[in-house]
Amino acid sequence: MTYVITDACIDVKDRSCVEVCPMDCIHVDEALDRMCYVDPDTCTDCSLCESACPVGAIFHDRKVPVESAAFTTLNARWFEAPDAVRAKVDAFAG
């Protein structure tokens, strides 16, 4: 299980979640990304990031709102194909 950062993070990138994550599993390239991403392979499901997010963009993977469900895959895929994910986030943001 893992946490997922959803569309509410787009163009916010507050990074409070990064600061509290004990596993350093939340990543963002400040120059290229419009949001932060959780690495599902290193997330230990501690939930510290969820309460740290000022915009409510972080959810447990089983509680991601239906309208943001695509972000579960986008978070995981960013670690394999960041450019493809960036293009999808751009399209989603409109």
Secondary structure, 3 states (H helix, E strand, C coil): CCEEECHHHCCCCCCHHHHHCCCCCEECCCCCCCCCEECCCCCCCCCHHHHHCCCCCEEECCCCCHHHCHHHHHHHHHCCCHHHHHHHHHHHHC
